[in-house]
């Protein structure tokens, strides 16, 4: 019964990290666009919202790839500890 509880907890942790990744990507895009929009209004330009939108997209991808690589490292560490404990 205890192993089943641990499996359920691990599943919820994975789900929460996926939801976090899913939220960070669009939020970073919106924040980048918002910064560019307000800078355009303040400085009287027209191109900064596109520049900061691209920065937001890049930031979202970097965050996404960091989260994925961290999840892979965690999974590899877990698999290694499982195989070490069974030997």
C-alpha positions in Angstrom: 0.0 0.0 0.0 2.9 2.4 0.8 4.5 1.9 -2.7 1.1 2.7 -4.3 0.9 5.9 -2.3 4.5 6.8 -3.4 3.5 6.1 -7.1 0.5 8.4 -6.8 2.6 11.2 -5.2 5.2 10.9 -8.0 2.4 11.1 -10.6 1.0 14.2 -9.0 4.5 15.8 -8.9 5.0 15.1 -12.6 1.6 16.5 -13.4 2.3 19.7 -11.4 5.6 20.2 -13.2 3.9 19.7 -16.6 1.3 22.3 -15.7 4.0 24.7 -14.6 5.8 24.3 -17.9 2.5 24.8 -19.8 1.9 28.0 -17.9 5.4 29.5 -18.1 5.6 29.4 -21.9 2.5 31.6 -22.6 3.1 33.8 -19.6 6.6 34.6 -20.8 5.3 35.5 -24.3 2.6 37.8 -22.8 5.0 39.5 -20.5 7.5 40.1 -23.3 4.8 41.5 -25.6 3.5 43.7 -22.7 6.9 45.1 -22.0 7.4 45.9 -25.7 3.9 47.4 -26.0 4.4 49.8 -23.1 7.9 50.7 -24.2 6.5 51.5 -27.7 3.9 53.7 -26.2 6.4 55.5 -23.9 9.1 56.0 -26.5 6.8 56.5 -29.5 8.3 53.6 -31.5 6.6 50.7 -33.3 9.1 47.9 -33.4 9.8 47.1 -29.7 6.8 45.0 -29.1 8.0 42.6 -31.8 11.5 42.5 -30.4 10.3 41.8 -26.8 7.7 39.3 -28.2 10.7 37.4 -29.7 12.5 37.7 -26.3 9.4 36.3 -24.6 9.3 33.4 -27.0 13.0 32.7 -26.6 12.5 32.8 -22.8 9.6 30.4 -23.0 11.7 27.9 -25.0 14.7 28.2 -22.7 12.4 27.5 -19.7 10.8 24.6 -21.5 14.0 23.0 -22.4 15.4 23.5 -18.8 12.3 21.9 -17.3 12.5 18.9 -19.7 16.2 18.3 -19.1 15.6 18.5 -15.3 12.8 16.0 -15.6 15.0 13.7 -17.7 17.8 13.9 -15.1 15.4 13.1 -12.3 14.0 10.2 -14.2 17.5 8.8 -15.0 18.5 9.3 -11.3 15.3 7.4 -10.2 15.9 4.6 -12.7 19.6 4.3 -11.5 18.5 4.2 -7.9 15.9 1.5 -8.7 18.3 -0.7 -10.5 20.9 -0.3 -7.7 18.4 -1.2 -5.0 17.3 -4.4 -6.9 20.9 -5.6 -7.3 
